[in-house]
């Protein structure tokens, strides 16, 4: 009886040990021009990218799970104009092993990252970024020139002033600190918060989330804020000169509330007071804010 019990225990231990996923550490690198293209694929885990002043790419990966037997844990390669890398596995996004990537890339390169349950962190980077993931957070910081970023259920955080910015989430919050002449941020149920910047062309949209902006708008610019169920809060910088149009059941624009002569559904304020005028002749910016159910508040020092 004792022998049978011992065999059972050993069998259970072996099964348990076999269920444990192996952990592998891998490093690799390739030469790449300073303005080359990098494509990174990681279905599950993290990708941390840091820009450096070298004409090469270096990656260190910690992989929790099985990769293709008899092959290197990482695949990668290309030419001096472009490289591609990822985990060497046949698994799809649902069953791929978790991997943590730490990647150093030329700071002015063109960067593309694709993930599923992947958190993406980009630092000290001055090139172009195209990043997407399903459930992870995306954070981008540096002197990035162009940004396209999308995450379904994660948050998007941008600390940069690109000339072109496109950001999208489903449930995640979007936070942006910076300036841009061409920006579009949209979410389904998340909140959008943009602070400290100056805009020229911009579009901010949410179905049920709030929209918050604190900054300036350039002369002759056009910026729109649109939400169905959320509130819109706009705090313009002292230098901003704009024509502001609001459409909401409740609003407060520079201290003015709805009256019989200013219906609750529409209020137009021309020439927001300003401490200065751009060149004395510039046309004021055009700002349009709408909320079907929420409240719109506009302030300026």
N, C-alpha and C positions, 0 to 999 in steps of 0.2 A: 504493500500500500504506500509506503514511504517512497519507493522508487517511482511509482506512477505520479505521485504528487510532485516530486522533483522534476520529472520530465515535463509536466504541465507548466510548472513555473518557468523552466528554461525556454519552453516554446513561446510563452507569453512574452518573456523578455526579448527573445529574438525578434518576434513580430513587432514589438515596440521599437526596438533598435532599428529595424528595417524601415519603419515609418518615418524616422527622422530624416530631414532633408540635408544633404551635404552642403557645406559652405565652401565656396571657392573664391580666391582672390586672384585677379588677373590684371595685368598692365600691358599697354601697347602704345604705339605712337606712329605718326606718319608726317612727312614733310607737307607743307601747305603754304601757298602764297598768302600774303597778308590780307588780300581781298578775295580769297577762295571761298568755296561753299562747303559747309559741314552739315551732314544729315545724321541725326541721332535718333535711334529707335529703342524705346524701353517701355514695354507694356505695363510693368508693375514694379513700383519702387520709387526712386528719386533720381533726378538728374541735376547736378550742380555744375554750372558752367562759369568759368572765370576767364576774362580776357587777359592776354599778356602780349608783350612786344616781341614775339618770336614767330618765325615762319614755320611753325609746326604745330601738331596736335598731340596731346598726351592724355591718356585715359587710364584711370584706375577704377576697377569695378569689384564690388563684393557681391557675389551671387549666391542666394539661398535656394538651391534646387538643382535638379539635374539638367545638364546641357547635353549636346550630342556626343555620344561616346566616341572616343578616338579623335576628337577634334578640339581645337582651342576653344576655351569658354566664350571668347569674343570673336565676332567676325568684324572685318573692317579692311579698309584700303581704298585705293583710288589713284589719283594723280595729284600734281601740285595745284591744280585748279579746283579739285573737289574730292572729298573723302566721305565715306559712309561707315557707320558702326552700329553694333547692337549685340545682344546676347545670341549665341549660337544654339538655337533651339527650334524645334518644329512646333512647339505649343502655340496656341492662339492667345488672344488678349485675356481670356478667362482663366487659362491654366498655366500661363507663362510663369517661370520662377521670378521671385522678387529679386531685384538687383539695384544696388546703389552705385550710381555713376558719379565720379568726380573728373571733370574734363577741363583741360586748359586749351584755349583756342586763340588764334590771332585776333586781337581786339577789334579789328576793322573788317572781319570776315562777314559772310552771309550765313546765318545760323537758322537751321530748321530742326525742330524737335517734335516728335510724335509719341504720345503715350496714351494709356488707358487709366489705370489706377496709379497715376504717376504725379508726384510733386516736382515742379520745375522751379529752379532758382538760378537766375542769370545775374552776374555781378561784373562790375568794372568793364562793361562791354560798350563798344562804340560803333558797331556795324548795324546790320539789319536783322530783325528777329521775326520768325514765323513759328509760333509754338501753339500746340493744342493738346489737351488731355480731357478725359471724361470726368473723373472724380477728384483729381488732385488740385492743389493750389498752384498758381503761377505768380512768381515774383520777378520783376525785371527792374534793374537799376543800372545807371551809367549814362554815357553820352550817346545813347542809341539814336540812330538816324531815322529808322522806320520800324514800326511794331505792328504785327498782326497776332493777336492772342485770343484763344478761346478755351474755356473750360465749362463743362456742364454744371457740375455740382460743387465745384471748388470756388475759392475766392481768387480774384485777380487784383494784384497790387503792382502799380507802375510808379517808379520814381525816376522820371526821365522827361526830356523835352524834345521828342522826335518831331520831325517835320510832318510825319504821317503816322496816325495812331488809330487802330481799329481794335476794339476789345468787346468781347461778348461772353455772357454767362447765362445759365438758366435760373438757378437758385442762388448762386454765389454773389457776394458783395464785390463791387468794383471800387477800388480806391486809386486815385491818380493825383500825384503831386508833380506839377510841371506846366509847361506851355506848349502850344502847338498851333500851327496855322490850318491844320486839317485833321479833325478828330471826330470819331463816332464811337460812342459807348452805348451798349444796349444790354438789357437783362430782362428776364421774365418776371421773377418775383424778388430779385435782390435789390439792394440799395446802391445808388451811385453817388460817390462823394469825390468831387474834384476841387482842389484847393491850391492857392498860391500861384496860379498861372495866368497867362494872357492868351486869349483865343482870337482867331480870325473867322474861320469856318468851323462850326461844331454842331453835333447832334447828340442828344442824351435822351434815351428812351427806356421806360420800364412799364410793365403792365400793372403790377400791384405794389412796386417798391417806391421809396422816396427818392427824390433827386435833390442834391445839395451842391451848390457851386459858390465858391468864394474866390474872386479874382477879377481880372479885367477883360474887356473886349476892345479890339482895335477898331479904329475908324473904318467905316464902310464894311465892317464884318457882318456876318449873319450867323446867329446861334439859336437853336431851338431846343426846348425842354418839353417832353411829352410823357405823361403818365396817366393811366386810367384811374387807379384807385389810390395812388400815393400823394404825398405833399411835395411841393416844389419850394425850395428855399434858396433865394439868390441874394448874395451879398457882393455888390459890385465895388471895385476899387474906386478910390477918389478920382482917378484920372479918367474913368470911363464916361463917355458921352454916348447915349443910346436912346433909341425909341423903343419903348417896352410895351408889348401887347400881351395881356393876360386873358385867359378864358378859363374860368373856374367858378363853382358855386360860392366859394368864399375866398377873399383875397385882401391883402394889405400891401399897397404899393407906395413906398416912401411916406407912410403914415396915413394914406388915403384909404378909406373903407367904402364899400358899395353904398350908393344913395339912389333915390329915384332917377336922378339925372345920369348916374353911372350904374347901370344895371349889374347885377351880380355875375351875369354870364359874360360880360365884356367890359374891359376898361383899357383905354389907350392913353399912355402918358408920353408926351413928346418932349425930347430934350431933357434927359435926366440931368440934374444940376451937376456941374463939374468945376473943379478948381482951375482947369486950363483947357485950351482947345488945340487940337492937333493942326498945326500949320495955319490956323485961322480959317481954313476953308473946307476941311475934310467933312464928309458926310457922316452923320452919327451912325453908329452900329444899329442893326436891326435885331432885336431880341424878342422871341415869341415863346411864351410859356403856356401850357395847357394841362389841366387836370379835370377829369370828368367828375370825380367824387371828392377830391382832396382840396387842400388850401394852398394858395400861392402867396408867398411873402417875398417882397423885394425891398432891400435896404441899400443905403450908400452913406458913408461917413459924411 
